[in-house]
Amino acid sequence: MKTVVLLLVTFVFSQISFAEKNEDKGSDYRRSSLCLIMLDESKMPHREVIKEAFLSLPMPDKYNDHNTSVRMFCKDTMQLTTEDNKAFKEAERAGVLGENRAKQKNSGEDSDKNAGKKKGGFGKMVGGLGRSAVSGATGGLVNETANSEYAASAYKFLQQQNMAKQLFNRWFRTQDSSFSMNLVQERGMYDASAIDIENAKSSARGMALLADAGEELINNTFVVVTRFHYLSKDELVAQIDATAQAVANQLGSYAALGAKAGTLALKASLGAGYYVQSTSYLFQLNWNDSIAGIFYNQLWDNPEAYEQSDIFSLKYIGSEKAWANVKAGIFTDKSESELIRIATINATDAALAKLEKKYEVFKTKTPMIVSGDEKAPVITAKIGMKEGLEAGDKFEVLEKIFDPETQRTSYKRKGVVKVSKDQIWDNRFMAGEERALEGKTQDFEETRFEGKGNYYTGMLLRQIK
């Protein structure tokens, strides 16, 4: 009897411990900071509706809002000079170097050599080639040369607006133009006295804390400039088919066959109506030890030197393209303008998701939620179709470690989980209303993951290939 009681007490305390370990820590993590800007064009169909939709776009939960007063620009009158193209190429080279460093930093963490491979027969291989070619073709009415021109125009505009400095201002300047670490403290969850500049500069540990804040927060500051198109289903299918065939023909006859099959399948799956297509250009704020040293030692509390400094710059990471349907057949009670607004928001979210999947430096972390009992935990996260999740997608599980001696944060991989095919949350804009109109329901608001490990709420998920 004593043994039974002892076992019961042990079980109860283990459950209490598990519950305490799994208190809500969903907001206790460091998000990337994002500034969203629209590339406006005077001849764009439904221009005003799309502009209004963009300006009302809610900032995705995975990012801190780092918008400035500059939200859009018109390319129509912008002319690129040789110097402009040269400057853009330099920003592009800096972006490639930064992306390579990010890949090298995380390469040792992904020990699953087959993480990106999926099993299947010949049919799946052909279908996969088709889907791949089609997926890569959904970007646009413009070729790569024109796409590069738009990216260069976006960069020129950001330079004209001194956007890099505006991003610094959002981090460090107050309304009265004094310097403050309040936002860094808030977003990084640092102790106010520990993050104080003057105190930090007096010790190696203090400077290490500032380096941690720079690596975790300032370095993860991004600008996404998005261009929109409004086109019909036939126009979309035609451009996808042309681009998919061009890509697939270089890979051989089987790939071309798969691309054609993929295009036909996509055409059959697309609903009637019109589509909003987005092309997004990703820029990152430059931050390194040299910039940090100049900023903290020479510019902090020296407004005149700060205003004259040229340390502020951006690097160009790359672009991605996506589209979303204006579902007139379902939302019969909504105006065309409202349908375009919905599609604009969903196309923007889709492009952000594709940027994150493509570029290592832009990959974000998402808090894991663990529920149930310790022997059979349920693993979920507040991400879903808006973030481009598909069944079988793999994520590494990271445990955040803060070393009080070095004052630095690191992340240790604790395992790998994958998206369950049975519970992927459809969190796209207006998805709930769409399901209701179709007579469908979804009784969960989290995506479920499969995988074993000693996990607890507050660990972080980051997608891997």
C-alpha positions in Angstrom: 0.0 0.0 0.0 2.8 2.4 0.9 4.4 1.6 -2.5 1.1 2.5 -4.3 0.9 5.8 -2.4 4.5 6.6 -3.1 4.0 6.0 -6.8 0.9 8.1 -6.8 2.6 11.0 -5.0 5.5 10.7 -7.5 3.1 10.7 -10.4 1.2 13.8 -9.1 4.4 15.8 -8.5 5.8 14.8 -12.0 2.6 16.2 -13.5 2.8 19.4 -11.5 6.4 19.8 -12.6 5.4 19.2 -16.2 2.6 21.7 -15.9 4.8 24.3 -14.3 7.4 23.8 -17.1 4.7 24.3 -19.6 3.3 27.7 -18.5 2.4 30.0 -21.3 5.7 31.3 -22.8 4.3 31.9 -26.2 5.3 35.6 -26.3 8.7 35.2 -24.6 11.0 35.0 -27.6 12.9 37.4 -29.8 11.2 38.1 -33.1 12.7 39.6 -36.2 11.7 43.2 -36.9 10.0 44.0 -40.2 9.3 47.1 -42.3 6.8 46.7 -45.2 6.8 49.0 -48.2 4.7 48.8 -51.4 6.1 49.5 -54.9 3.4 51.5 -56.5 2.7 51.7 -60.3 0.3 54.2 -61.9 -1.0 51.7 -64.5 -1.7 48.9 -62.1 -5.4 47.8 -62.3 -7.3 48.4 -59.1 -4.4 50.4 -57.9 -6.2 52.4 -55.2 -7.9 49.3 -53.7 -4.6 47.4 -53.5 -2.9 50.4 -52.0 -5.6 50.7 -49.3 -5.4 47.0 -48.6 -1.6 47.2 -48.2 -1.8 50.1 -45.8 -4.3 48.2 -43.7 -2.3 45.0 -43.7 -1.8 43.7 -40.1 1.8 42.9 -39.2 2.2 39.1 -39.0 2.5 37.9 -35.5 6.0 36.4 -36.1 7.5 39.9 -36.6 7.9 43.0 -34.6 6.4 46.1 -36.3 9.3 48.2 -37.5 7.4 50.3 -40.0 8.4 53.9 -40.6 6.4 56.7 -42.0 7.5 55.6 -45.5 5.0 53.0 -46.7 5.1 53.1 -50.5 6.8 54.6 -53.6 6.1 55.0 -57.3 8.6 53.6 -59.7 7.1 55.3 -62.8 9.5 58.3 -62.9 12.5 56.6 -61.4 15.5 56.2 -63.8 18.5 53.9 -62.9 22.0 55.2 -63.6 25.2 53.2 -63.9 26.1 54.3 -60.4 22.7 53.1 -59.2 23.2 49.6 -60.7 26.7 49.5 -59.3 25.5 50.3 -55.8 22.8 47.7 -56.0 25.3 45.0 -57.1 27.4 45.8 -54.0 24.3 45.5 -51.8 23.5 42.2 -53.6 27.0 40.9 -53.0 26.8 41.8 -49.3 23.5 39.9 -49.2 25.0 36.8 -50.7 27.8 36.9 -48.2 25.4 37.3 -45.3 23.2 34.5 -46.6 26.2 32.2 -46.9 27.3 33.0 -43.4 23.8 32.2 -42.1 23.9 28.8 -43.9 27.3 28.0 -42.4 26.2 29.0 -39.0 23.2 26.6 -39.1 24.7 23.9 -41.2 26.0 21.9 -38.3 22.6 22.0 -36.6 20.8 20.0 -39.2 22.1 16.4 -38.9 19.1 14.9 -40.7 20.6 14.4 -44.2 17.2 13.3 -45.6 15.3 16.2 -44.1 14.3 17.5 -47.5 13.6 14.1 -49.2 10.2 12.5 -49.6 9.6 9.0 -50.6 7.6 8.1 -53.6 7.5 6.3 -57.0 7.9 7.4 -60.6 4.5 9.1 -60.6 5.3 11.2 -57.6 8.7 12.1 -59.1 7.0 13.4 -62.3 4.3 15.1 -60.4 6.8 16.7 -58.1 8.8 18.0 -61.0 5.7 19.6 -62.4 4.7 21.1 -59.1 8.3 22.4 -58.6 8.4 24.0 -62.0 5.0 25.5 -61.6 5.8 26.8 -58.1 8.9 28.5 -59.4 6.9 30.1 -62.2 4.2 31.8 -60.2 6.1 35.1 -60.1 5.3 37.1 -62.8 4.7 39.0 -65.7 8.3 40.2 -65.7 11.5 38.3 -66.7 14.5 38.1 -64.5 16.2 41.1 -66.1 13.1 43.2 -65.4 12.8 41.7 -61.9 16.4 42.8 -61.1 15.6 46.3 -62.4 12.6 46.5 -60.0 14.9 45.3 -57.1 17.5 47.9 -58.0 14.8 50.6 -58.2 13.6 49.5 -54.7 17.1 49.8 -53.4 17.6 53.2 -55.0 14.4 54.4 -53.3 15.5 53.0 -49.9 18.9 54.8 -50.3 17.1 58.1 -51.2 15.0 57.8 -48.1 18.0 56.9 -46.0 16.0 53.9 -44.8 18.8 52.2 -43.0 19.2 55.2 -40.8 15.4 55.4 -40.3 15.5 51.8 -39.1 18.3 52.8 -36.6 16.2 55.7 -35.5 13.3 53.3 -34.7 15.6 51.2 -32.6 17.5 54.0 -30.7 16.0 57.5 -31.0 13.1 58.9 -29.0 10.6 61.6 -30.0 12.9 64.3 -28.5 15.9 62.9 -30.6 17.7 61.6 -27.6 19.2 58.0 -27.5 17.4 55.2 -25.7 17.8 51.4 -25.3 14.1 51.1 -24.3 13.0 49.3 -27.4 16.0 46.9 -27.4 15.3 46.2 -23.7 11.6 45.6 -24.4 12.0 43.3 -27.5 15.0 41.5 -26.1 13.6 41.1 -22.6 16.7 42.5 -21.0 17.0 44.0 -17.6 16.9 47.8 -17.8 20.0 48.4 -15.8 21.9 45.6 -17.6 21.3 47.0 -21.0 22.3 50.6 -20.1 25.0 51.8 -22.5 27.2 53.7 -20.0 27.2 50.7 -17.6 27.8 48.2 -20.4 30.8 50.1 -21.7 32.5 49.8 -18.3 32.9 46.1 -18.5 33.6 43.2 -20.9 30.4 41.5 -19.8 28.4 44.6 -20.4 29.8 44.9 -24.0 29.0 41.2 -24.5 25.4 41.9 -23.6 25.2 44.6 -26.2 26.8 42.3 -28.7 24.1 39.7 -27.9 21.4 42.3 -28.4 22.9 43.3 -31.7 23.1 39.7 -33.0 19.6 38.8 -31.7 17.7 42.0 -32.5 19.4 44.7 -34.6 20.9 42.2 -37.1 17.5 40.7 -37.6 15.9 43.9 -39.0 14.5 43.6 -42.5 12.7 45.6 -45.2 10.4 43.9 -47.6 9.3 45.9 -50.7 6.4 44.3 -52.5 5.1 44.8 -56.1 1.5 43.7 -56.9 -0.2 42.5 -60.1 -3.9 42.0 -60.7 -4.6 39.4 -63.4 -7.2 36.8 -64.6 -7.0 33.1 -64.2 -6.2 32.5 -67.9 -3.3 35.1 -67.7 -2.0 33.4 -64.6 -2.1 29.9 -66.1 -0.5 31.1 -69.4 2.5 32.7 -67.7 2.9 29.7 -65.3 2.8 27.3 -68.3 5.3 29.2 -70.3 7.8 29.6 -67.5 7.3 26.0 -66.2 8.0 24.6 -69.7 11.1 26.8 -70.1 12.5 25.5 -66.8 11.5 21.9 -67.3 12.8 21.7 -70.9 16.3 22.3 -69.5 15.9 19.2 -67.3 14.7 16.7 -69.9 11.6 15.3 -71.4 10.3 13.7 -68.2 10.5 17.1 -66.4 8.7 18.8 -69.3 5.9 16.1 -69.1 5.7 16.7 -65.4 5.5 20.5 -65.8 2.7 20.2 -68.3 0.8 17.8 -66.0 1.4 20.2 -63.1 0.1 23.1 -65.1 -3.0 21.3 -66.2 -3.7 20.2 -62.6 -3.2 23.7 -61.3 -5.6 25.1 -64.0 -8.3 22.6 -63.0 -7.9 23.5 -59.3 -8.0 27.3 -59.8 -11.4 28.9 -59.3 -13.0 31.4 -61.5 -12.2 35.1 -61.0 -9.1 37.2 -60.7 -5.8 36.9 -58.8 -3.5 39.3 -57.0 0.1 38.4 -57.5 3.0 39.7 -55.3 6.7 40.0 -55.9 8.6 40.8 -52.7 12.2 42.1 -52.4 14.0 41.4 -49.2 16.6 43.7 -47.7 18.5 43.4 -44.4 19.9 46.1 -42.1 23.7 45.9 -42.0 25.0 45.3 -38.5 28.4 43.9 -37.3 31.0 44.4 -34.7 32.7 47.3 -36.5 29.4 49.1 -36.9 28.5 48.4 -33.3 31.8 49.7 -32.1 31.4 53.0 -34.0 27.8 53.4 -32.9 28.2 52.8 -29.2 31.6 54.5 -28.8 31.5 57.4 -31.2 27.9 58.2 -32.0 25.9 57.4 -28.8 24.9 60.6 -27.1 26.5 62.6 -30.0 23.6 63.6 -32.2 25.7 65.7 -34.5 28.1 62.9 -35.3 25.2 60.5 -35.6 23.5 62.7 -38.2 26.6 63.0 -40.3 27.7 59.3 -40.0 27.7 57.0 -43.1 27.6 53.7 -41.2 24.0 53.0 -42.0 23.3 50.7 -44.9 21.2 47.8 -46.3 22.1 44.6 -48.1 19.9 42.9 -50.7 19.0 39.3 -49.9 16.7 38.3 -52.8 13.1 38.0 -54.0 10.1 35.7 -54.0 6.7 35.6 -55.7 3.3 34.4 -54.7 -0.4 34.9 -55.6 -3.8 34.6 -54.0 -7.3 34.2 -55.5 -10.1 36.7 -55.5 -12.8 34.1 -54.7 -15.8 35.7 -56.2 -17.6 32.3 -56.4 -17.6 31.9 -52.6 -17.8 35.5 -51.2 -20.9 36.4 -53.2 -21.9 39.0 -50.7 -18.7 41.0 -51.0 -17.8 43.7 -53.4 -15.0 43.3 -55.9 -12.9 45.8 -53.9 -13.3 43.7 -50.7 -12.3 40.6 -52.6 -9.2 42.3 -53.9 -8.3 43.5 -50.4 -8.5 39.9 -49.1 -6.4 38.6 -51.9 -3.8 41.3 -51.5 -3.3 40.5 -47.8 -3.1 36.7 -48.5 -0.6 37.3 -51.4 1.6 39.4 -49.1 1.6 36.7 -46.4 2.4 34.0 -49.0 5.4 35.9 -50.3 6.7 36.4 -46.8 6.4 32.7 -46.2 8.3 31.8 -49.4 11.0 34.3 -48.5 11.4 32.6 -45.1 11.6 29.2 -46.7 14.2 30.3 -49.3 16.6 32.4 -47.3 18.4 31.1 -44.2 19.0 34.6 -42.8 15.2 35.4 -42.9 14.1 32.1 -41.1 12.2 33.0 -38.0 11.6 31.0 -34.8 8.2 30.1 -33.4 7.3 29.1 -29.9 6.4 25.5 -29.3 3.3 24.6 -27.2 3.4 21.3 -25.3 0.2 20.0 -23.7 -1.2 16.7 -22.4 0.8 14.5 -20.0 4.5 13.9 -20.0 4.3 10.4 -21.5 2.2 11.4 -24.4 2.7 15.1 -25.0 0.9 17.0 -27.8 3.1 19.4 -29.7 1.6 22.4 -31.5 2.4 25.9 -32.6 0.5 29.0 -33.6 1.5 28.8 -37.3 -0.3 27.3 -40.3 -1.2 27.8 -43.9 -0.5 31.5 -43.8 3.1 30.6 -43.2 3.1 28.1 -46.1 3.1 24.9 -43.9 2.5 21.6 -45.7 2.3 18.0 -44.2 5.7 16.6 -43.6 7.6 19.9 -43.4 10.4 19.5 -40.9 11.4 21.9 -38.0 14.3 21.7 -35.7 13.5 22.2 -32.0 15.7 24.7 -30.3 16.3 25.4 -26.6 17.3 28.9 -25.8 20.3 29.2 -23.5 21.5 32.4 -21.9 24.9 32.2 -20.4 25.1 34.7 -17.4 28.9 34.6 -17.6 29.3 35.6 -21.2 25.9 37.4 -21.4 25.3 35.8 -24.8 22.3 33.8 -26.1 22.7 30.6 -28.0 20.3 27.9 -29.3 20.8 24.2 -28.8 19.1 21.7 -31.1 17.0 19.2 -29.1 15.4 17.3 -31.9 13.4 17.4 -35.1 9.6 17.4 -35.6 7.4 17.4 -38.7 4.1 18.9 -39.5 1.2 16.4 -39.1 -1.0 15.9 -42.1 -4.1 15.7 -40.0 -4.0 19.1 -38.3 -2.7 22.1 -40.2 -4.3 25.3 -39.1 -5.7 27.4 -41.9 -5.0 30.8 -40.5 -5.0 32.7 -43.8 -6.9 35.9 -43.8 -10.7 35.4 -44.0 -10.2 31.6 -44.1 -12.8 31.1 -41.3 -15.5 33.0 -43.2 -14.6 31.0 -46.3 -15.0 27.7 -44.5 -18.3 28.8 -43.1 -19.7 29.7 -46.5 -18.6 26.3 -47.8 -20.2 24.5 -44.9 -16.8 23.4 -43.4 -15.5 23.7 -39.9 -12.1 23.7 -38.2 -12.1 23.2 -34.4 -8.4 24.0 -33.8 -6.2 27.1 -34.0 -2.8 25.5 -33.9 -0.8 23.2 -36.2 0.2 19.8 -34.7 3.7 18.4 -35.0 4.9 14.8 -34.7 8.1 13.8 -33.1 9.6 12.5 -29.9 11.8 14.3 -27.4 12.0 15.9 -24.0 10.2 19.1 -25.1 8.4 21.8 -23.2 6.5 24.9 -24.0 8.7 27.8 -24.8 11.2 25.9 -26.9 11.5 27.3 -30.4 10.8 25.8 -33.8 12.7 26.8 -37.0 12.0 25.2 -40.3 14.7 23.1 -42.0 15.0 21.6 -45.5 
